[in-house]
Amino acid sequence: MTTMPTMEKKALLDALLTTNMSPLTTFRFVELLNEMEACQSEQSAWKLRYELLGMCSVLCSEEVISDDELTMLNDAISLFWKPQARAFTLARLSALEA
């Protein structure tokens, strides 16, 4: 069974499609994105988030993507991250109450 992507994930994938990344780079980006989404460990999820942001910065410095595309992808990654970060925070709060 497949699930529909969230609005945040759809926006991020749409932003990704507007770039000039190679198919292999795009595949790796989506692979990291899916790993981050499935991550159960907050520390690992943060690491993957920073890996995605770093990947975007490197691609911009190598002129694979423009500054505008970098900003667009960084904003989309942040929006995608918010629900997951919120879930980790709620889990920590629940653990404190228990």
Secondary structure, 3 states (H helix, E strand, C coil): CCCCCCHHHHHHHHHHHCCCCCHHHHHHHHHHHHHHHHCCCHHHHHHHHHHHHHHHHHHHHCCCCCHHHHHHHHHHHHHHHHHHHHHHHHHHHHHHHC
